Structures are given as C-alpha cells and as structure tokens.
Amino acid sequence: MRKYAVYLCCLFLLTLLTQAVNVQAAETSLAELQKAAERGDAEAQFILGKRYANGDGIAQDGAKGTQWFRKAAEQGHALAQLAIGVRYEFGVDGVPKDIFKAVQWYEKAAEQGTGAVPVITAIQGRLGEMYGKGAGIP
C-alpha cells in the first residue's frame, strides 16, 4: 500500500512540475508535436510522452509514453529522466521493476543541476528516499 501511495505521489509531483509544459503542449497541435519529436526535439518528445501517458488529447498508451520519455531522457531531459526513473522504481507502463536502474536515472536527472528548483528538489527527494532505504546501491 505504501509503495502505491509513493507511486501516486511521484506521478502527482511530476504532473505539478510540468504545468508550464501543459500550456505549451496545448498550443501545439498533435501533428506538429509528433513531427518535432520525430526530428529529435527532446522537449517535444517529453511532451508527447506525457500526452500518451496521461491520455491528453490522444488515446492513453503508457508504453508509447515510456518510449517517448526514454528518447527525451537519453538526450538529457531531466524531467524525462525522472519519469523513466519512476517507471523503473515501480515497474509500470511496460517497464520492468528495477531499483538499480531507477536510481541510475534519478542520478542522471540530479546531475543536470539546472532547471526549476521544484524539479531539482523532486529529483533529489527521490534519490534521498532511495539512498535512505539502501535501495539501488550495489
């Protein structure tokens, strides 16, 4: 039960942290977003992943959302890295549960050192909780 509550809190926090992205996404048509994402635009990939994950103006598909989050995360997008870490931590949306990989993605996101303070705080909070439990530490 506690793990489920933590997972819901992570999703809620990720949603709050991306409210500015929602405004931008609403102003961008799905076709434009898809084209930008396919061209390799990490922000577009993140927004598209979020839209698939949440079913925002598109059929909800957690696995497709994860694919787009991963593409953005591999380019260094901190929120996408956080989203991938959450998926590994809880084993959701087509991602197998793997605490070590979750910590690796949280660390990558934390290493960015840039972005809005709430984003960095959220990432550091996830890492702190994982380290506190001794999770994901070889």
C-alpha positions in Angstrom: 0.0 0.0 0.0 2.8 2.4 0.9 4.6 1.7 -2.4 1.4 2.5 -4.3 0.9 5.8 -2.3 4.5 6.8 -3.1 4.0 6.0 -6.7 0.9 8.1 -6.8 2.7 11.0 -5.1 5.5 10.7 -7.7 3.0 10.9 -10.5 1.2 13.8 -8.9 4.5 15.7 -8.3 5.6 15.0 -11.9 2.3 16.4 -13.1 2.6 19.5 -11.0 6.2 20.1 -12.1 5.1 20.1 -15.8 2.2 22.5 -15.6 4.1 25.0 -17.8 4.7 22.2 -20.3 1.0 21.6 -20.4 0.3 25.2 -21.6 2.9 24.8 -24.3 1.6 21.4 -25.3 -2.0 22.8 -25.6 -0.8 25.4 -28.0 1.0 22.8 -30.2 -1.1 20.5 -32.4 -0.5 16.8 -32.1 0.8 16.7 -35.7 3.3 19.4 -35.0 4.4 17.8 -31.8 4.8 14.4 -33.5 7.0 15.9 -36.3 9.2 17.8 -33.8 9.5 14.6 -31.6 10.5 12.5 -34.6 13.1 15.1 -35.6 14.7 14.5 -32.2 13.4 17.5 -30.2 13.8 16.4 -26.6 11.1 18.8 -25.2 8.6 17.6 -27.9 9.5 14.0 -27.1 8.8 14.7 -23.4 5.5 16.4 -24.1 4.4 13.7 -26.4 5.3 11.1 -23.8 3.3 12.9 -21.2 0.3 13.2 -23.5 0.4 9.4 -24.2 0.9 8.6 -20.6 -2.0 10.7 -19.5 -4.3 10.3 -22.5 -4.2 14.0 -23.0 -5.9 14.6 -26.4 -4.7 11.2 -27.6 -5.5 7.6 -26.7 -3.8 6.7 -23.4 -0.9 4.4 -24.0 1.6 4.1 -21.2 4.1 2.0 -23.2 4.2 4.6 -26.0 4.5 7.3 -23.4 7.5 5.5 -21.9 9.1 5.2 -25.4 8.9 8.9 -25.9 10.1 9.7 -22.3 13.1 7.4 -22.9 14.1 9.2 -26.2 14.0 12.5 -24.4 15.8 11.1 -21.3 18.6 9.7 -23.4 19.1 13.3 -24.7 19.5 14.6 -21.1 15.9 15.9 -20.5 15.8 15.9 -16.7 12.0 15.5 -16.3 12.0 12.6 -18.8 14.8 11.1 -16.8 12.7 11.5 -13.7 9.7 9.9 -15.5 11.8 6.9 -16.6 13.2 6.5 -13.1 9.7 6.4 -11.6 8.7 3.7 -14.2 11.7 1.6 -13.2 11.1 2.1 -9.5 7.5 1.0 -9.6 7.6 -1.3 -12.7 4.8 0.4 -14.6 3.9 1.3 -18.3 5.8 -1.6 -19.8 9.0 -1.1 -17.8 10.1 -4.0 -15.5 10.7 -3.1 -11.9 14.5 -2.5 -11.4 15.5 -0.4 -8.4 19.2 -0.1 -9.7 18.1 1.4 -13.0 15.7 3.7 -11.2 18.5 5.1 -9.1 20.7 5.4 -12.2 18.0 7.5 -14.0 17.4 9.6 -10.8 21.1 10.3 -10.6 21.3 11.3 -14.2 18.5 13.7 -13.7 20.0 15.1 -10.5 23.4 15.6 -12.3 21.7 18.1 -14.7 21.9 20.7 -11.9 19.7 23.0 -14.0 16.0 23.7 -14.3 13.4 24.8 -11.9 14.1 24.4 -8.2 11.0 22.2 -7.7 12.2 19.8 -10.4 15.7 19.5 -8.8 14.1 19.2 -5.3 11.8 16.4 -6.6 14.7 14.5 -8.1 16.9 14.9 -5.1 14.0 13.8 -2.9 13.5 10.6 -4.8 17.3 9.9 -4.6 17.3 10.7 -0.9 14.5 8.3 -0.2 16.1 5.6 -2.3 19.5 6.1 -0.6 17.8 6.2 2.8 16.3 2.7 2.2 19.6 1.5 0.8 17.8 0.8 -2.4 19.6 0.6 -5.7 23.0 0.8 -4.1 25.4 -2.0 -5.0 
